[in-house]
Amino acid sequence: MECHVTAQAGQFALDIALSTAAEPNWLGIIGQSGAGKSTFLQALAGFNAAANVSGRWHSRDLSKLDNAVLVSAQTPLFPALSVAGNLELVARHNQQLDNVKTIVALCECTALMSRQTNELSGGELQRVKLARALLANPALLLLDESFSAMDRALRFGILHKLKAYLGPHVKVIMVSHDINDIIVSCDHLSIIESGHCVACGPLSEMLNPARGQQANASLPLISVLHGEIEERKMGISRISVGETSVKVVDESAIPVGQSVRLLLPASEVTLATENSTALHTNCLQATVQSVVPYSATQSAVKIVCEGQELTALLDNYDSRINTLKDGQLVWAYFSGQQTLA
């Protein structure tokens, strides 16, 4: 992927160059307020005639896209029409009437269809705007804080269904202040500061403690484990991670048998050099890959379990810091109170 956007918004100058060796399907963007994230998306959507856009994403020429669709707080709905009227108008124009029922269900809008737009809450408005964007049949979907008013279980559920629905055919750029939204959905991440891209790469590398110091200050240290839901009972799901199963509290509506991502903050992973039956928590056997400085008081221990990377934080006064060796067998423990998406 290669993308270069320059634009001017008042006194603010945007000059963002993104480059990735791979071709991501979902690209996440984070940055402080005023960094230029929304201006970047508006330029890609064609809302800034003075902006200069160049580059390619897969086979798409980003300078000539005519079906890039932006979903943001400024996206207007037709106030004289009901929710159903808004969606039907866009679906009819884009020859998507056959997909209305599927998209309405995906965006959790079934119970909203007879409502007027001025009766909707913030989260309900976001769901309707997302549904209308999908009915516009986008090739590039631009999401600007499009889930911020939804509770965690709802937005993660919709994101999971949205990824399955879009597949590899629709490319997505998501801006969010909540890094968890990015982690559960995106495969690449870009950090924007003062109108420039300061870091861009695969999500797994961007969350790596050995990444650059500037990215280090912007991102939490979180590992992403990939697994599959084997069983769900009484709000607890058993997740297979390779040959091992773990149990987590599950607020999602993700069906059993589906692939999921388990988010593990490094601060919540406990390491032991011997397997302890006294710790009644989830346990994964692993091998040490590296120990690197993380802050003035902590070090990050990278381990590999079931073929996946996981990171734990140890305080520098911990005597194990100097004894852990590459390839050493360890056990990683964590509770069931983790984010699943």
C-alpha positions in Angstrom: 0.0 0.0 0.0 1.2 3.5 -0.9 -0.8 6.6 0.0 0.2 10.3 0.0 -2.3 13.0 0.9 -1.6 16.7 1.2 -4.3 19.2 2.1 -4.8 22.6 3.7 -7.5 23.3 6.3 -7.2 26.9 7.4 -3.7 27.3 8.9 -3.3 23.5 9.3 -1.2 21.8 6.7 -1.6 18.0 6.2 1.2 16.0 4.5 0.6 12.3 5.3 2.6 9.5 3.5 1.7 6.0 4.4 3.6 3.0 3.1 3.3 -0.7 4.0 5.1 -3.7 2.4 1.9 -5.8 2.8 -1.6 -4.9 1.5 -3.8 -4.6 4.6 -7.6 -5.0 4.5 -8.2 -2.8 7.5 -5.9 0.1 8.4 -6.3 1.7 11.9 -5.3 5.3 12.6 -4.7 6.9 16.0 -3.5 10.3 17.1 -4.2 13.2 19.4 -7.2 15.5 18.7 -6.1 18.0 16.0 -3.5 15.7 14.5 -5.2 15.6 11.1 -7.0 12.3 11.1 -10.4 13.6 10.1 -8.9 15.9 7.5 -7.1 12.9 6.0 -10.3 10.9 5.7 -12.2 13.8 4.2 -9.5 14.2 1.5 -9.7 10.5 0.7 -13.5 10.8 0.5 -13.2 13.6 -2.0 -14.6 16.3 0.2 -11.6 18.6 -0.1 -11.3 19.6 -3.8 -7.9 21.3 -3.1 -6.4 18.1 -1.5 -3.9 16.1 -3.5 -4.3 12.3 -3.2 -2.0 9.8 -4.8 -1.1 6.1 -4.3 -2.5 2.6 -4.7 -4.1 0.1 -2.4 -4.1 -3.4 -4.0 -5.4 -2.6 -7.5 -7.2 0.6 -6.6 -5.8 4.0 -7.6 -6.6 6.2 -4.6 -6.5 9.3 -6.7 -9.5 8.1 -8.8 -11.8 6.5 -6.3 -15.4 7.4 -6.9 -16.9 5.1 -4.3 -15.1 6.0 -1.1 -17.7 6.4 1.7 -17.1 8.4 4.9 -19.0 7.7 8.1 -18.5 10.5 10.7 -20.4 12.7 13.1 -20.9 15.1 10.3 -22.5 12.6 8.0 -26.0 13.9 7.5 -29.2 11.9 7.5 -32.4 13.1 5.8 -34.5 14.5 8.7 -37.8 14.3 6.8 -37.4 10.5 6.3 -37.6 7.7 8.8 -34.7 5.4 9.3 -36.3 3.0 6.8 -36.7 5.8 4.3 -33.1 6.9 4.7 -31.8 3.4 4.1 -34.2 2.6 1.2 -33.3 5.8 -0.6 -29.6 5.0 -0.6 -30.2 1.3 -1.3 -32.4 2.0 -4.3 -29.9 4.5 -5.8 -27.0 2.0 -5.5 -29.1 -1.1 -6.5 -28.7 -2.6 -3.1 -32.3 -3.3 -2.2 -31.7 -7.0 -1.9 -29.1 -6.4 0.8 -31.1 -4.1 3.0 -32.3 -6.8 5.4 -28.8 -8.3 5.9 -27.2 -4.9 6.5 -30.0 -3.7 8.8 -29.4 -6.9 11.0 -25.6 -6.5 10.8 -25.8 -2.9 12.2 -28.4 -3.8 14.8 -31.0 -1.4 13.2 -34.0 -3.7 12.9 -35.8 -2.1 15.9 -35.1 1.4 14.6 -36.6 1.2 11.1 -39.9 3.0 12.0 -38.2 5.7 14.0 -37.5 9.3 12.9 -33.8 10.3 12.9 -34.3 13.1 15.5 -35.5 10.4 18.0 -32.3 8.4 17.9 -29.6 8.3 20.5 -25.9 8.9 19.6 -25.2 5.1 19.4 -28.4 4.5 17.3 -27.4 7.3 14.9 -24.0 5.7 14.4 -25.6 2.4 13.6 -27.9 3.9 11.0 -25.1 5.9 9.4 -23.0 2.8 9.2 -25.9 0.8 7.6 -26.5 3.6 5.1 -22.8 3.7 4.2 -22.7 0.0 3.5 -25.8 0.3 1.3 -23.8 2.9 -0.8 -21.7 -0.1 -1.9 -18.3 1.3 -1.0 -14.9 0.1 -2.3 -13.2 2.1 0.5 -15.0 2.6 3.8 -13.7 5.4 6.0 -14.8 5.2 9.6 -14.2 8.3 11.7 -15.0 7.6 15.4 -18.0 5.6 14.1 -18.4 3.4 17.2 -17.6 5.9 20.0 -21.2 6.1 21.3 -21.8 2.4 21.5 -21.1 0.2 24.5 -18.2 -2.2 24.2 -20.1 -5.4 23.7 -22.3 -3.9 20.9 -19.5 -2.3 19.0 -17.2 -5.3 19.1 -20.1 -7.5 18.0 -20.9 -5.2 15.0 -17.2 -5.0 14.1 -16.9 -8.7 14.1 -19.9 -9.1 11.8 -18.7 -6.2 9.6 -15.3 -7.8 9.0 -17.0 -11.0 7.9 -19.4 -9.2 5.7 -16.9 -7.0 3.9 -14.3 -9.7 3.5 -11.2 -8.8 1.4 -13.2 -6.9 -1.2 -13.8 -3.6 0.7 -10.9 -1.8 2.2 -11.4 0.0 5.5 -9.6 2.9 7.2 -10.7 3.3 10.8 -10.0 6.3 13.0 -10.6 5.7 16.7 -9.5 7.2 20.1 -10.0 3.7 21.6 -7.0 1.5 20.7 -9.1 -1.6 21.5 -11.4 -0.9 18.5 -8.2 -0.8 16.4 -6.7 -3.9 17.9 -9.9 -6.1 17.4 -10.4 -5.1 13.8 -7.3 -3.8 12.0 -4.3 -5.6 10.7 -2.1 -2.5 10.2 -1.8 0.7 12.3 -0.7 4.2 11.5 0.1 7.0 14.1 -0.6 10.6 13.0 0.9 13.6 14.7 0.7 17.2 13.6 -0.4 16.4 10.1 2.3 13.7 9.5 2.5 10.0 9.8 5.2 9.2 12.4 4.8 5.3 12.4 3.0 2.8 10.2 3.2 -1.0 10.1 1.5 -4.4 10.9 -0.4 -4.3 14.2 1.7 -7.0 15.7 4.9 -5.0 15.1 3.4 -1.7 16.3 2.5 -3.3 19.6 6.0 -4.8 19.9 8.0 -3.3 22.9 11.0 -3.0 20.7 9.3 -0.6 18.4 10.4 3.1 18.1 10.2 5.3 21.1 7.8 7.7 19.6 5.3 5.0 18.8 6.0 3.6 22.3 4.6 6.7 23.9 1.4 6.5 21.9 0.5 2.8 22.3 -0.3 0.6 25.2 1.6 -2.7 25.5 -1.1 -5.3 24.5 -0.8 -8.7 23.0 -3.3 -10.2 20.6 -3.9 -13.9 20.8 -5.9 -15.6 18.0 -8.2 -18.4 18.9 -11.6 -20.0 18.3 -14.7 -20.2 20.6 -15.2 -23.8 21.5 -18.1 -23.4 24.0 -20.1 -20.8 25.8 -21.9 -21.4 29.1 -23.3 -18.9 31.6 -21.4 -15.9 30.0 -18.1 -17.8 30.0 -16.5 -18.9 26.7 -13.8 -21.5 26.3 -11.3 -20.4 23.7 -8.9 -22.7 21.9 -5.5 -21.1 21.5 -3.6 -23.8 19.5 -3.8 -27.0 21.5 -4.6 -25.2 24.8 -8.0 -23.9 26.0 -8.6 -20.8 28.1 -11.7 -19.4 29.7 -12.8 -15.8 29.5 -15.9 -13.7 30.5 -17.7 -13.2 27.2 -20.1 -10.3 26.6 -20.1 -10.7 22.8 -22.6 -12.4 20.6 -19.9 -14.0 18.5 -21.1 -17.5 17.5 -19.4 -20.7 18.8 -16.9 -21.9 16.2 -15.9 -18.4 15.1 -12.3 -17.1 15.2 -11.7 -14.4 17.8 -9.0 -12.1 19.1 -8.2 -12.1 22.8 -6.6 -8.9 24.0 -4.0 -9.3 26.8 -2.5 -6.2 28.4 1.1 -7.0 29.3 0.5 -5.7 32.8 -2.0 -8.5 33.4 0.2 -11.4 32.4 2.0 -13.2 35.2 5.1 -15.3 34.5 6.3 -18.3 36.4 9.4 -20.5 35.8 7.5 -23.5 37.3 4.0 -24.6 36.6 1.9 -23.9 39.7 -1.4 -25.7 40.3 -2.1 -23.1 43.1 -2.8 -20.4 40.4 -6.3 -21.1 39.4 -6.2 -18.9 36.3 -5.6 -19.4 32.6 -2.2 -20.9 31.8 -0.2 -21.1 28.6 3.2 -22.8 28.4 5.7 -20.7 26.5 9.3 -20.1 25.8 11.2 -16.9 26.3 12.1 -15.0 23.1 13.7 -11.8 24.5 13.8 -9.4 27.5 14.0 -5.7 26.6 13.9 -2.5 28.5 10.4 -1.0 28.5 10.6 1.9 30.9 12.8 3.2 33.7 11.2 0.7 36.1 10.0 -2.2 33.9 11.2 -4.7 31.3 9.1 -6.4 28.6 9.5 -10.2 28.3 8.5 -11.5 24.9 7.4 -15.1 24.9 6.0 -17.5 22.3 3.1 -19.8 23.2 1.2 -22.0 20.7 3.1 -20.3 17.9 1.9 -16.8 19.0 3.8 -13.9 20.6 2.8 -12.7 24.1 4.3 -10.0 26.2 4.5 -9.7 30.0 5.9 -6.8 32.1 8.3 -7.4 35.0 9.5 -4.8 37.4 13.3 -4.2 37.1 13.8 -5.2 40.8 12.5 -8.7 40.0 15.4 -11.1 40.4 14.2 -13.1 37.4 15.1 -10.3 35.0 18.7 -11.4 34.9 18.0 -15.2 34.9 15.5 -15.4 32.0 17.3 -16.8 28.9 16.2 -17.1 25.3 14.4 -20.4 24.8 13.7 -20.9 28.5 10.5 -22.7 29.4 8.0 -20.5 31.3 4.3 -20.4 32.2 2.1 -17.4 31.5 -1.0 -16.9 33.7 -3.8 -14.4 33.2 -7.4 -14.0 34.5 -10.6 -14.5 32.5 -11.4 -10.8 32.7 -10.0 -10.0 29.3 -11.4 -8.4 26.2 -12.7 -10.8 23.5 -13.6 -9.7 20.0 
